[in-house]
Amino acid sequence: MNRCPAKPRPARAWLYAATALTLWATSPGHAQVTRQFPPNALRGDLVVTTPPDVLMNGQPARLSPGARIHNDTNNALVLSASLSGQRWRVHYVCDPQGLVHQVWLLTEQEARQGLPGQRRNPPVCGARP
């Protein structure tokens, strides 16, 4: 019975090195990732006043109970209270009850790009035409 640890074989070492290199090259820090927004997303300016109350494009609106606010770098979730009093350029989606349900804080590059089919003055969630 051999109790000595086996020496790594050269083929196995190359496999480990190739795997590490692949993981490093495909990590998010080394690639520019463009976020995909849903086709029904609207663009606007968000100001969180007193959560869940917000101003969307200068008009009063409300966040839904399960609202998700994604930050501008890695799509991590942000609490609405941490954004109080700040103005953000965002993409947002309304739920069927007319509440703001999903929000994406935009980077400067995303804010410069237009949304396909975007209207000049998008409706605010819950507003009736």
Backbone as JSON Lines, residues from 0, in Angstrom:
{"i":0,"aa":"M","n":[0.84,-1.17,0.0],"ca":[0.0,0.0,0.0],"c":[0.89,1.23,0.0]}
{"i":1,"aa":"N","n":[0.67,2.11,-0.94],"ca":[1.49,3.3,-1.09],"c":[0.85,4.45,-0.32]}
{"i":2,"aa":"R","n":[1.55,4.94,0.71],"ca":[1.01,6.03,1.53],"c":[1.59,7.38,1.14]}
{"i":3,"aa":"C","n":[2.44,7.42,0.2],"ca":[3.04,8.67,-0.23],"c":[2.08,9.36,-1.21]}
{"i":4,"aa":"P","n":[1.91,10.68,-1.07],"ca":[1.04,11.36,-2.03],"c":[1.63,11.29,-3.43]}
{"i":5,"aa":"A","n":[0.76,11.11,-4.38],"ca":[1.2,11.03,-5.77],"c":[1.64,12.4,-6.26]}
{"i":6,"aa":"K","n":[2.66,12.42,-7.07],"ca":[3.11,13.67,-7.66],"c":[2.16,14.06,-8.78]}
{"i":7,"aa":"P","n":[1.89,15.35,-8.93],"ca":[0.99,15.73,-10.01],"c":[1.61,15.4,-11.36]}
{"i":8,"aa":"R","n":[0.8,14.86,-12.2],"ca":[1.27,14.51,-13.54],"c":[1.27,15.76,-14.39]}
{"i":9,"aa":"P","n":[2.19,15.86,-15.34],"ca":[2.24,17.05,-16.19],"c":[0.92,17.31,-16.93]}
{"i":10,"aa":"A","n":[0.25,16.27,-17.37],"ca":[-1.01,16.47,-18.1],"c":[-2.06,17.08,-17.17]}
{"i":11,"aa":"R","n":[-2.08,16.64,-15.93],"ca":[-3.03,17.17,-14.97],"c":[-2.71,18.63,-14.65]}
{"i":12,"aa":"A","n":[-1.44,18.96,-14.54],"ca":[-1.03,20.34,-14.27],"c":[-1.45,21.26,-15.41]}
{"i":13,"aa":"W","n":[-1.3,20.8,-16.66],"ca":[-1.73,21.6,-17.8],"c":[-3.25,21.8,-17.79]}
{"i":14,"aa":"L","n":[-3.96,20.79,-17.38],"ca":[-5.41,20.89,-17.31],"c":[-5.82,21.94,-16.28]}
{"i":15,"aa":"Y","n":[-5.18,21.93,-15.11],"ca":[-5.47,22.92,-14.08],"c":[-5.13,24.33,-14.57]}
{"i":16,"aa":"A","n":[-4.0,24.49,-15.23],"ca":[-3.59,25.8,-15.73],"c":[-4.57,26.31,-16.8]}
{"i":17,"aa":"A","n":[-4.99,25.42,-17.69],"ca":[-5.94,25.82,-18.74],"c":[-7.29,26.21,-18.14]}
{"i":18,"aa":"T","n":[-7.73,25.47,-17.13],"ca":[-9.0,25.8,-16.48],"c":[-8.91,27.14,-15.78]}
{"i":19,"aa":"A","n":[-7.83,27.39,-15.07],"ca":[-7.65,28.67,-14.37],"c":[-7.6,29.82,-15.36]}
{"i":20,"aa":"L","n":[-6.91,29.65,-16.47],"ca":[-6.83,30.69,-17.49],"c":[-8.2,30.98,-18.1]}
{"i":21,"aa":"T","n":[-8.97,29.94,-18.36],"ca":[-10.31,30.12,-18.92],"c":[-11.21,30.88,-17.95]}
{"i":22,"aa":"L","n":[-11.18,30.49,-16.69],"ca":[-11.99,31.19,-15.69],"c":[-11.57,32.64,-15.55]}
{"i":23,"aa":"W","n":[-10.3,32.92,-15.59],"ca":[-9.82,34.29,-15.47],"c":[-10.24,35.13,-16.67]}
{"i":24,"aa":"A","n":[-10.13,34.56,-17.86],"ca":[-10.44,35.31,-19.09],"c":[-11.93,35.58,-19.24]}
{"i":25,"aa":"T","n":[-12.78,34.72,-18.69],"ca":[-14.22,34.9,-18.83],"c":[-14.86,35.55,-17.62]}
{"i":26,"aa":"S","n":[-14.07,35.98,-16.67],"ca":[-14.66,36.63,-15.49],"c":[-15.22,37.99,-15.87]}
{"i":27,"aa":"P","n":[-16.27,38.47,-15.16],"ca":[-16.93,39.72,-15.53],"c":[-16.01,40.93,-15.5]}
{"i":28,"aa":"G","n":[-14.97,40.9,-14.71],"ca":[-14.08,42.05,-14.62],"c":[-13.26,42.28,-15.87]}
{"i":29,"aa":"H","n":[-13.17,41.29,-16.74],"ca":[-12.35,41.41,-17.94],"c":[-13.16,41.54,-19.22]}
{"i":30,"aa":"A","n":[-14.48,41.57,-19.09],"ca":[-15.31,41.69,-20.27],"c":[-16.33,42.82,-20.07]}
{"i":31,"aa":"Q","n":[-16.59,43.55,-21.13],"ca":[-17.6,44.6,-21.07],"c":[-18.96,43.95,-21.29]}
{"i":32,"aa":"V","n":[-19.79,43.97,-20.28],"ca":[-21.09,43.33,-20.35],"c":[-22.14,44.4,-20.6]}
{"i":33,"aa":"T","n":[-22.96,44.2,-21.63],"ca":[-24.05,45.13,-21.87],"c":[-25.31,44.51,-21.32]}
{"i":34,"aa":"R","n":[-26.03,45.3,-20.55],"ca":[-27.25,44.78,-19.94],"c":[-28.37,44.78,-20.95]}
{"i":35,"aa":"Q","n":[-29.21,43.78,-20.86],"ca":[-30.38,43.68,-21.73],"c":[-31.59,44.12,-20.91]}
{"i":36,"aa":"F","n":[-32.36,45.06,-21.45],"ca":[-33.54,45.56,-20.78],"c":[-34.77,44.98,-21.47]}
{"i":37,"aa":"P","n":[-35.86,44.78,-20.72],"ca":[-37.06,44.22,-21.36],"c":[-37.62,45.18,-22.41]}
{"i":38,"aa":"P","n":[-38.32,44.65,-23.4],"ca":[-38.84,45.5,-24.47],"c":[-39.88,46.52,-23.99]}
{"i":39,"aa":"N","n":[-40.53,46.27,-22.85],"ca":[-41.52,47.22,-22.34],"c":[-40.93,48.22,-21.36]}
{"i":40,"aa":"A","n":[-39.6,48.29,-21.26],"ca":[-38.97,49.23,-20.33],"c":[-39.13,50.66,-20.83]}
{"i":41,"aa":"L","n":[-39.33,51.55,-19.88],"ca":[-39.45,52.98,-20.16],"c":[-38.23,53.68,-19.57]}
{"i":42,"aa":"R","n":[-37.93,54.86,-20.05],"ca":[-36.81,55.63,-19.52],"c":[-37.35,56.84,-18.79]}
{"i":43,"aa":"G","n":[-36.68,57.18,-17.68],"ca":[-37.13,58.34,-16.93],"c":[-36.11,58.77,-15.9]}
{"i":44,"aa":"D","n":[-36.5,59.77,-15.13],"ca":[-35.68,60.27,-14.02],"c":[-36.36,59.87,-12.73]}
{"i":45,"aa":"L","n":[-35.62,59.22,-11.85],"ca":[-36.15,58.74,-10.59],"c":[-35.57,59.54,-9.44]}
{"i":46,"aa":"V","n":[-36.44,60.0,-8.53],"ca":[-36.02,60.6,-7.27],"c":[-36.81,59.89,-6.19]}
{"i":47,"aa":"V","n":[-36.11,59.24,-5.26],"ca":[-36.78,58.57,-4.14],"c":[-37.0,59.63,-3.08]}
{"i":48,"aa":"T","n":[-38.25,59.88,-2.74],"ca":[-38.56,60.88,-1.71],"c":[-38.6,60.19,-0.35]}
{"i":49,"aa":"T","n":[-39.67,59.52,-0.04],"ca":[-39.79,58.72,1.18],"c":[-40.26,57.34,0.75]}
{"i":50,"aa":"P","n":[-39.38,56.34,0.78],"ca":[-39.77,55.02,0.26],"c":[-41.06,54.54,0.92]}
{"i":51,"aa":"P","n":[-41.98,54.01,0.16],"ca":[-41.93,53.63,-1.25],"c":[-42.37,54.73,-2.21]}
{"i":52,"aa":"D","n":[-42.54,55.96,-1.73],"ca":[-42.94,57.05,-2.62],"c":[-41.74,57.58,-3.39]}
{"i":53,"aa":"V","n":[-41.96,57.81,-4.69],"ca":[-40.9,58.31,-5.56],"c":[-41.48,59.37,-6.49]}
{"i":54,"aa":"L","n":[-40.6,60.12,-7.11],"ca":[-40.99,60.99,-8.21],"c":[-40.4,60.37,-9.47]}
{"i":55,"aa":"M","n":[-41.26,60.07,-10.42],"ca":[-40.81,59.51,-11.69],"c":[-41.12,60.55,-12.75]}
{"i":56,"aa":"N","n":[-40.1,61.1,-13.38],"ca":[-40.26,62.17,-14.36],"c":[-40.98,63.37,-13.75]}
{"i":57,"aa":"G","n":[-40.73,63.63,-12.47],"ca":[-41.32,64.76,-11.8],"c":[-42.74,64.56,-11.3]}
{"i":58,"aa":"Q","n":[-43.32,63.38,-11.54],"ca":[-44.68,63.1,-11.11],"c":[-44.66,62.05,-10.0]}
{"i":59,"aa":"P","n":[-45.58,62.15,-9.04],"ca":[-45.59,61.18,-7.94],"c":[-45.9,59.77,-8.45]}
{"i":60,"aa":"A","n":[-45.18,58.82,-7.93],"ca":[-45.39,57.41,-8.24],"c":[-45.05,56.62,-6.98]}
{"i":61,"aa":"R","n":[-45.22,55.32,-7.05],"ca":[-44.98,54.49,-5.87],"c":[-44.3,53.19,-6.3]}
{"i":62,"aa":"L","n":[-43.35,52.73,-5.48],"ca":[-42.7,51.45,-5.72],"c":[-43.61,50.32,-5.27]}
{"i":63,"aa":"S","n":[-43.61,49.23,-6.02],"ca":[-44.42,48.07,-5.64],"c":[-43.79,47.4,-4.41]}
{"i":64,"aa":"P","n":[-44.56,46.59,-3.68],"ca":[-43.99,45.92,-2.5],"c":[-42.77,45.05,-2.82]}
{"i":65,"aa":"G","n":[-42.7,44.48,-4.0],"ca":[-41.56,43.65,-4.37],"c":[-40.63,44.32,-5.35]}
{"i":66,"aa":"A","n":[-40.58,45.65,-5.32],"ca":[-39.79,46.4,-6.3],"c":[-38.32,46.03,-6.2]}
{"i":67,"aa":"R","n":[-37.67,45.96,-7.35],"ca":[-36.24,45.67,-7.42],"c":[-35.55,46.83,-8.11]}
{"i":68,"aa":"I","n":[-34.5,47.33,-7.46],"ca":[-33.69,48.41,-8.03],"c":[-32.3,47.84,-8.25]}
{"i":69,"aa":"H","n":[-31.88,47.78,-9.51],"ca":[-30.58,47.22,-9.88],"c":[-29.58,48.35,-10.02]}
{"i":70,"aa":"N","n":[-28.38,48.16,-9.46],"ca":[-27.38,49.24,-9.56],"c":[-26.76,49.27,-10.94]}
{"i":71,"aa":"D","n":[-25.89,50.24,-11.17],"ca":[-25.4,50.51,-12.51],"c":[-24.15,49.74,-12.92]}
{"i":72,"aa":"T","n":[-23.6,48.92,-12.05],"ca":[-22.36,48.25,-12.44],"c":[-22.51,46.75,-12.55]}
{"i":73,"aa":"N","n":[-23.03,46.09,-11.54],"ca":[-23.08,44.63,-11.58],"c":[-24.48,44.09,-11.35]}
{"i":74,"aa":"N","n":[-25.49,44.93,-11.51],"ca":[-26.89,44.54,-11.37],"c":[-27.25,44.04,-9.97]}
{"i":75,"aa":"A","n":[-26.46,44.37,-8.98],"ca":[-26.81,44.01,-7.61],"c":[-28.01,44.84,-7.18]}
{"i":76,"aa":"L","n":[-28.77,44.33,-6.23],"ca":[-29.94,45.05,-5.77],"c":[-29.55,46.15,-4.8]}
{"i":77,"aa":"V","n":[-30.29,47.26,-4.88],"ca":[-30.04,48.43,-4.05],"c":[-31.32,48.71,-3.27]}
{"i":78,"aa":"L","n":[-31.19,49.09,-2.01],"ca":[-32.36,49.47,-1.22],"c":[-32.78,50.88,-1.6]}
{"i":79,"aa":"S","n":[-34.08,51.1,-1.71],"ca":[-34.58,52.41,-2.13],"c":[-34.2,53.5,-1.14]}
{"i":80,"aa":"A","n":[-34.12,53.2,0.15],"ca":[-33.78,54.21,1.15],"c":[-32.37,54.76,0.94]}
{"i":81,"aa":"S","n":[-31.48,53.96,0.37],"ca":[-30.11,54.43,0.14],"c":[-30.03,55.43,-1.01]}
{"i":82,"aa":"L","n":[-31.11,55.58,-1.78],"ca":[-31.14,56.5,-2.92],"c":[-31.91,57.78,-2.62]}
{"i":83,"aa":"S","n":[-32.37,57.95,-1.39],"ca":[-33.23,59.09,-1.04],"c":[-32.58,60.42,-1.41]}
{"i":84,"aa":"G","n":[-33.37,61.27,-2.08],"ca":[-32.94,62.61,-2.41],"c":[-32.01,62.72,-3.61]}
{"i":85,"aa":"Q","n":[-31.65,61.64,-4.23],"ca":[-30.75,61.67,-5.39],"c":[-31.57,61.49,-6.67]}
{"i":86,"aa":"R","n":[-31.11,62.12,-7.75],"ca":[-31.76,61.99,-9.05],"c":[-30.97,60.97,-9.88]}
{"i":87,"aa":"W","n":[-31.67,60.01,-10.45],"ca":[-31.05,58.95,-11.25],"c":[-31.75,58.85,-12.58]}
{"i":88,"aa":"R","n":[-30.98,58.66,-13.64],"ca":[-31.52,58.34,-14.96],"c":[-31.71,56.83,-14.96]}
{"i":89,"aa":"V","n":[-32.93,56.36,-15.26],"ca":[-33.25,54.95,-15.09],"c":[-34.06,54.41,-16.26]}
{"i":90,"aa":"H","n":[-34.08,53.1,-16.35],"ca":[-35.08,52.38,-17.12],"c":[-35.98,51.74,-16.08]}
{"i":91,"aa":"Y","n":[-37.28,51.69,-16.34],"ca":[-38.18,51.12,-15.35],"c":[-39.32,50.38,-16.04]}
{"i":92,"aa":"V","n":[-39.94,49.48,-15.27],"ca":[-41.07,48.7,-15.74],"c":[-42.15,48.79,-14.67]}
{"i":93,"aa":"C","n":[-43.39,48.96,-15.12],"ca":[-44.54,49.03,-14.21],"c":[-45.2,47.66,-14.09]}
{"i":94,"aa":"D","n":[-45.81,47.42,-12.94],"ca":[-46.58,46.19,-12.77],"c":[-48.03,46.43,-13.19]}
{"i":95,"aa":"P","n":[-48.87,45.4,-13.24],"ca":[-50.25,45.58,-13.69],"c":[-51.09,46.53,-12.83]}
{"i":96,"aa":"Q","n":[-50.7,46.73,-11.57],"ca":[-51.44,47.64,-10.7],"c":[-51.0,49.09,-10.87]}
{"i":97,"aa":"G","n":[-50.02,49.34,-11.72],"ca":[-49.56,50.7,-11.97],"c":[-48.46,51.17,-11.04]}
{"i":98,"aa":"L","n":[-47.8,50.25,-10.35],"ca":[-46.69,50.6,-9.46],"c":[-45.37,50.35,-10.17]}
{"i":99,"aa":"V","n":[-44.34,51.09,-9.8],"ca":[-43.01,50.89,-10.37],"c":[-42.46,49.6,-9.79]}
{"i":100,"aa":"H","n":[-42.19,48.62,-10.66],"ca":[-41.8,47.29,-10.17],"c":[-40.32,46.99,-10.33]}
{"i":101,"aa":"Q","n":[-39.73,47.35,-11.46],"ca":[-38.31,47.11,-11.68],"c":[-37.66,48.4,-12.14]}
{"i":102,"aa":"V","n":[-36.45,48.67,-11.61],"ca":[-35.71,49.88,-11.96],"c":[-34.26,49.49,-12.2]}
{"i":103,"aa":"W","n":[-33.68,50.04,-13.25],"ca":[-32.26,49.87,-13.53],"c":[-31.59,51.24,-13.51]}
{"i":104,"aa":"L","n":[-30.65,51.45,-12.59],"ca":[-29.89,52.7,-12.57],"c":[-28.92,52.65,-13.74]}
{"i":105,"aa":"L","n":[-28.9,53.66,-14.57],"ca":[-28.1,53.64,-15.8],"c":[-26.7,54.21,-15.59]}
{"i":106,"aa":"T","n":[-25.75,53.63,-16.3],"ca":[-24.41,54.2,-16.36],"c":[-24.47,55.39,-17.32]}
{"i":107,"aa":"E","n":[-23.42,56.19,-17.35],"ca":[-23.38,57.33,-18.27],"c":[-23.49,56.87,-19.71]}
{"i":108,"aa":"Q","n":[-22.81,55.77,-20.03],"ca":[-22.86,55.24,-21.4],"c":[-24.27,54.77,-21.76]}
{"i":109,"aa":"E","n":[-24.93,54.09,-20.84],"ca":[-26.29,53.62,-21.11],"c":[-27.26,54.79,-21.23]}
{"i":110,"aa":"A","n":[-27.04,55.84,-20.43],"ca":[-27.92,57.01,-20.48],"c":[-27.79,57.74,-21.81]}
{"i":111,"aa":"R","n":[-26.6,57.71,-22.44],"ca":[-26.41,58.36,-23.74],"c":[-27.1,57.6,-24.86]}
{"i":112,"aa":"Q","n":[-27.2,56.29,-24.7],"ca":[-27.85,55.47,-25.73],"c":[-29.36,55.59,-25.59]}
{"i":113,"aa":"G","n":[-30.03,55.48,-26.69],"ca":[-31.49,55.54,-26.64],"c":[-32.1,54.16,-26.5]}
{"i":114,"aa":"L","n":[-33.31,54.14,-26.07],"ca":[-34.08,52.9,-26.05],"c":[-34.8,52.78,-27.39]}
{"i":115,"aa":"P","n":[-34.8,51.62,-28.01],"ca":[-35.53,51.48,-29.28],"c":[-37.01,51.78,-29.08]}
{"i":116,"aa":"G","n":[-37.57,52.65,-29.92],"ca":[-38.99,52.98,-29.83],"c":[-39.36,53.84,-28.64]}
{"i":117,"aa":"Q","n":[-38.38,54.49,-28.03],"ca":[-38.64,55.31,-26.83],"c":[-39.42,56.57,-27.18]}
{"i":118,"aa":"R","n":[-40.44,56.86,-26.41],"ca":[-41.21,58.08,-26.59],"c":[-40.55,59.21,-25.83]}
{"i":119,"aa":"R","n":[-40.8,60.45,-26.25],"ca":[-40.18,61.6,-25.61],"c":[-40.62,61.75,-24.16]}
{"i":120,"aa":"N","n":[-41.9,61.67,-23.88],"ca":[-42.41,61.8,-22.52],"c":[-43.15,60.51,-22.15]}
{"i":121,"aa":"P","n":[-42.43,59.5,-21.66],"ca":[-43.09,58.24,-21.36],"c":[-44.1,58.4,-20.22]}
{"i":122,"aa":"P","n":[-45.12,57.58,-20.21],"ca":[-46.1,57.68,-19.13],"c":[-45.5,57.26,-17.81]}
{"i":123,"aa":"V","n":[-46.03,57.81,-16.76],"ca":[-45.62,57.4,-15.42],"c":[-46.51,56.25,-15.0]}
{"i":124,"aa":"C","n":[-45.98,55.32,-14.25],"ca":[-46.77,54.18,-13.81],"c":[-48.02,54.65,-13.09]}
{"i":125,"aa":"G","n":[-49.13,54.04,-13.41],"ca":[-50.38,54.36,-12.75],"c":[-51.12,55.53,-13.37]}
{"i":126,"aa":"A","n":[-50.46,56.31,-14.23],"ca":[-51.12,57.46,-14.86],"c":[-52.05,56.95,-15.97]}
{"i":127,"aa":"R","n":[-53.19,57.52,-16.06],"ca":[-54.15,57.15,-17.09],"c":[-54.13,58.2,-18.19]}
{"i":128,"aa":"P","n":[-54.12,57.77,-19.47],"ca":[-54.09,58.74,-20.57],"c":[-55.35,59.57,-20.68]}
